[in-house]
Amino acid sequence: MMRISHTDWIADLENTWLDSLGPFQLLLLTLVVISTLTAFFLVAHVMMLMLVRNRRKRWADALQARIEDGIAIWLAGDYSIRELTSTFQEEIKKEPRARKTILNVIFATSKLFRQEGQATLRQLLTGLNLHQLCYKLLKNRHWYQQAYATQIIGQLQLEQALPLLKLKLKTKKSTLRLELITAMIALGDQSWLQEIDYTSTHLSDWEQIVLLERFRRLNADQLPPFEIWLTSAHTDWVLFGVRLCRHFNRFDQVPELGNLLQHPNIRVQMAVLDALDYLSPPEAIPFLVRFMHEATGDLLRTTLRVLGNQGDPELVKLIAPYATHADSTVQFSALSALKEVGLTEIELRQLSSDPRYIDHLFDPKLQ
């Protein structure tokens, strides 16, 4: 009897089994095999990526720890800036990717220093040629990379980067534009004020709030001459200029603010009234009185309130006629203003034909 080898037997079995399968079963089997191999490949690929990522993270963490230790030793006075630069240069020679980590640590450290303490870190940055990395990031096509580079340039006051910053002023990205404005203020360049006005006609309320908070952190000698925005051709920048005058107590700008009550935009008019109410300068009264005769609705009610807060008894004759105004809300605003000026309850009842308004002004339960 002929002996059949084990290999031949398996081959015959496979051929017999495959021949017994129909076309649909063969297709299904093929799909199962391909799916299994693909899943195995993907799992292996993901595991490989995780291993590489973990290795890079351990390397980055170790590098950052060394960089931070070097900065700490320098801050303690045990390293000179030249020794620190030499140490970091050795790290860059071993691994060029270390440049980004060193830049991040220098930027984080600079936030701990005041303006006068940036010069040494700037020397370290330029000594490592990392300012070129900032310029490269600023030219990156991703706006968030540009914004990060702009933060570093403004923080470390790299004045040579000003031309690059100005080229970015036309950006449509709000966050990047805010960083550009902040950086150029920090660099002391004021020529951008007109440029930003011309190239960026829109300034949202959110952008105004963020910029206002950043302006507040500056010293008085660092503030740009933002009053030029009061004469801007763009409403948003006029509005921002008015808000800045209010928050920085610019009493010298009261005449300019008063003239802006004639601005065609109601948001600007309301902002001016708010600023004059906050500043409460006597010089604003003529502007308010003139505007009161022209205003209607909310503007008139707000103007009456602002005049009442001035507390000038001579305004009684000007405000009193509005106590009988056809608009009941204007009547109440006028009576409230007269109360602030100093009129008593009896005097107000003589002016008003509706005692409910007086009750509301003087009854604590109704106020």
Summary of the structure (lengths in Angstrom):
residues: 367
radius of gyration: 35.8
end to end distance: 116.5
largest distance: 135.0
contacts: 1034
relative contact order: 0.04
helix: 78%
strand: 0%
